Structures are given as structure tokens and as C-alpha cells.
Amino acid sequence: MLNLLPEPAVTVVATAAFTGLRKGELRGLDWKDYADAELRISRSVWSQEVSDPKTRKSKSPIPVISPLASFLERHRQAARSPQHGWIFAASNGRPLHLDNLARREIKPLLKKAGLSWHGWHAFRRGLATNLYGVGTPDKTIQAIMRHANLPTTMNHYVKSAPGDAVEAMHRLETVCNERAMAAFARSSEVVIN
């Protein structure tokens, strides 16, 4: 997706993918919320309504990794380097309507490339799953997702990929193969005698 989309769609998608922000939180980002390599989540925008984020825990800051920082800085420069105002602003100055962006720009380009659109929330689940896949501790994933409890993160956001079980069994085989085969050999002697 990052190779296909133009600005501002590519930066919105990068921000969703690398932060796991909810759609309203993406819309509610202000340039003053981005400092010291983190995004502070201060508000959510739903339709025309500006409100607090979903929960108290949702207000936790999110670290900005260097690829996302590059996307955000290029986006800021394209907008003439603002220090405040909506990060993702529509031409009328209001927060960008992300469903319109998906319908008008993202979905047609993805369809042309033979890719599917799974909605904004898929980036949230994707981040949790990717963090888990690279060995991030469960509690750390929970903190990044800004969930109040760990079961929500692990049961609803971390998804198992089809090859995960096979890969896990291969790792287990590597770890215990020698001892298991020695035990097999010993048990074979007992069975045969």
C-alpha cells in the first residue's frame, strides 16, 4: 500500500499501520501532538464531533518509529511546515474524512493492483499481530495498543497467521529433536526386547 498511494493517503495509512490508532484518533491528530518522537493522543474526531479519546488509557503517547517520522515530515513539508492544526486536514480546514479518502483514493488504487481493502481497524489489528510476530512481550503490545486489559489485546487484536503453527512446530522440533530421538531409541530397545 505504501508503494501505491499518493499523499495524503500514504501518510494516513503509514500512521495507521505504525501506530494502531483508531480512526477517530487519526482524524484528531494535531501537529502540536507530534513531538519528541512520539504522538500524544489528545482527542478523537467522529463525524463533526471532537471529543476525548475512547478511554483514559487511550491518552497514552505512542512512539513514532523512523519510517513513520519520514512520512510525517514529508507530509508536514507539503503542508508548508505547520506547527499546529490538523495533521490530516481536508481542503476546507476540517479533519480529513477517512472513509471518503478510502472510497475515493485508496480502494480504487488497491483494486487496480489486485489488493483488498479491509478497513481502518485492520491496521490496528495488523500492528498488534506484527508486534507479536517479532517477539514483542504481550504486556508491551497491550501498552502500545493502549488497552486497559491484556485479554482484549491478545484475544481480539493478535491474529495467528496460517504458517505460525507450522513454524512453531519446526522451532520445537529443532530444540528437542536430539533428546526426543534418543528417548525414541531407548524406548524402541525396550519394546523390541
C-alpha positions in Angstrom: 0.0 0.0 0.0 2.8 2.4 0.9 4.2 1.9 -2.6 0.9 2.6 -4.3 -0.8 5.5 -2.6 -0.2 9.3 -3.1 -0.2 11.9 -0.4 -2.0 12.4 1.9 -3.4 8.8 1.7 0.1 7.2 2.0 0.9 9.1 5.2 -2.5 8.4 6.8 -2.1 4.7 6.0 1.5 4.7 7.4 0.3 6.4 10.5 -2.5 3.9 11.0 -0.2 1.0 10.3 2.7 2.1 12.5 0.7 3.4 15.5 -2.5 1.3 15.6 -4.6 4.5 16.2 -8.3 4.3 16.0 -10.0 6.1 13.0 -11.2 9.0 15.2 -7.8 9.3 16.8 -6.1 9.6 13.4 -8.6 12.3 12.4 -8.0 14.1 15.7 -4.2 14.4 15.4 -2.8 17.9 15.6 0.7 18.9 14.7 1.2 20.1 18.3 0.6 16.4 19.4 3.7 15.3 17.5 7.0 16.0 19.3 10.0 14.1 20.8 9.5 11.1 18.5 6.0 10.4 19.8 2.4 11.1 19.1 0.3 12.2 22.1 -3.3 11.2 21.7 -5.4 14.1 23.0 -8.7 13.9 21.1 -10.9 11.9 18.8 -13.0 13.2 15.9 -16.1 11.4 15.0 -18.2 13.0 12.2 -18.0 16.7 13.2 -17.7 15.9 16.9 -14.4 16.5 18.7 -14.1 14.6 22.0 -11.7 12.9 24.3 -10.2 9.5 23.2 -12.2 6.4 24.0 -10.7 5.7 27.4 -8.2 7.2 29.9 -5.6 4.6 28.8 -6.1 5.7 25.2 -4.4 9.0 26.0 -1.1 7.3 26.4 1.6 8.5 23.9 2.7 6.3 21.1 6.4 6.1 19.9 7.0 7.2 16.3 9.4 4.8 14.5 11.7 6.4 12.0 9.8 5.3 8.8 6.7 6.9 10.1 8.7 10.0 11.1 9.9 10.3 7.5 6.3 10.1 6.2 5.1 12.7 8.7 7.9 15.1 8.0 7.3 14.9 4.2 3.6 15.4 4.8 4.4 18.4 7.0 6.6 20.0 4.4 4.0 19.5 1.7 1.6 21.4 4.0 4.1 24.3 4.4 5.5 23.2 7.8 2.6 23.9 10.2 3.3 23.8 13.9 -0.4 23.3 14.8 -3.6 22.4 13.1 -4.9 19.0 12.0 -2.2 16.7 10.7 -4.7 15.3 8.2 -6.8 18.3 7.1 -9.3 18.4 4.3 -9.2 21.3 1.9 -11.9 23.1 4.0 -9.6 23.0 7.1 -11.6 20.4 8.9 -10.3 16.9 9.8 -9.9 14.7 6.8 -12.9 12.3 6.3 -11.1 9.0 6.2 -14.0 7.0 4.8 -14.2 9.4 1.9 -10.4 9.1 1.4 -10.7 5.3 1.4 -13.6 5.3 -1.1 -12.2 7.9 -3.5 -8.5 7.2 -3.5 -7.4 4.1 -1.6 -9.9 1.4 -2.7 -9.6 2.2 -6.5 -5.8 2.1 -6.4 -5.8 -1.1 -4.4 -8.4 -2.7 -6.6 -6.3 -1.8 -9.7 -3.3 -3.5 -8.0 -5.3 -6.6 -7.2 -5.3 -5.9 -3.4 -8.2 -5.8 -1.0 -9.2 -3.0 1.5 -10.1 -4.3 4.9 -10.9 -1.0 6.6 -9.1 1.3 9.0 -9.4 -1.0 12.0 -7.4 -3.7 10.2 -4.3 -1.6 10.7 -4.9 -1.7 14.5 -5.1 -5.5 14.4 -2.2 -5.7 12.0 0.1 -3.7 14.3 -0.7 -6.0 17.2 -0.2 -9.1 15.2 3.1 -7.8 13.7 4.4 -6.8 17.1 3.6 -10.3 18.4 5.2 -11.8 15.4 8.5 -10.1 16.1 8.5 -11.3 19.7 7.2 -8.3 21.5 6.1 -9.2 25.0 2.3 -9.3 25.4 2.2 -6.5 28.0 4.2 -4.3 25.7 1.8 -4.9 22.9 -1.1 -4.1 25.3 0.7 -0.8 26.2 1.2 0.2 22.6 -2.4 -0.7 21.7 -3.5 1.3 24.8 -5.8 -1.4 26.1 -7.0 -1.5 29.7 -6.5 -5.3 29.9 -4.3 -7.9 28.3 -7.1 -10.3 27.2 -8.6 -7.7 24.9 -5.3 -7.3 23.2 -4.4 -11.0 22.9 -7.9 -12.3 22.1 -9.2 -9.7 19.8 -6.2 -8.0 18.2 -3.4 -10.5 17.8 -4.2 -12.8 15.0 -2.5 -16.1 14.1 -1.1 -16.3 10.6 -1.6 -19.6 8.7 2.1 -20.5 8.9 2.6 -19.7 12.6 1.6 -23.1 13.9 3.9 -24.9 11.4 6.8 -22.6 12.1 6.3 -23.0 15.9 6.4 -26.8 15.5 9.6 -26.6 13.4 11.2 -24.5 16.1 10.1 -27.1 18.7 11.5 -29.9 16.6 14.8 -28.1 16.4 15.0 -27.6 20.1 14.0 -31.1 21.2 14.9 -33.3 18.2 18.1 -34.8 19.6 16.7 -35.6 23.0 13.4 -36.9 21.6 15.1 -39.2 19.2 17.4 -40.5 21.9 14.3 -41.3 24.0 12.7 -42.9 21.0 15.8 -45.1 20.5 15.8 -46.1 24.2 12.0 -46.9 24.1 12.5 -48.9 20.9 15.0 -51.2 22.7 12.5 -51.8 25.5 9.7 -52.6 23.0 11.8 -54.9 20.9 13.3 -56.8 23.8 
